[in-house]
């Protein structure tokens, strides 16, 4: 069973990843200002940091899901 704190970490990481990827996509595909990269890269850094807070056994399952295992 997953602890509520772990679920919050994954929810925050998911949101940070989506926001960061959207910012980069908006810059590349929509012609948005390069200033979009500043919050985008900060958001992707927050995504990586949040994943370090998750228990390693839970993180392994998340990485396996990304890899399609």
C-alpha positions, 0 to 999 in steps of 0.5 A, a space after each residue: 500500500 502506498 502512503 498518502 505522502 508518496 501519492 502527493 509526491 507523484 502527483 506533484 512530480 506529474 504536474 511538474 513534468 507536464 508543465 515543464 514539457 508544455 513550456 518547452 513544446 510551446 517554445 518549439 512548436 507554438 513560437 512562444 518566447 524563449 522566456 518560456 524555457 525558464 519556468 519550463 526548465 525549473 519545472 523539469 528540475 522540480 520534477 526530478 527533485 520530487 522523484 528523489 523524495 519518493 521511496 526507491 521501491 515505488 520509484 522503481 515501479 514508476 520507472 518501469 511504467 515509463 519504460 513500458 515494462 
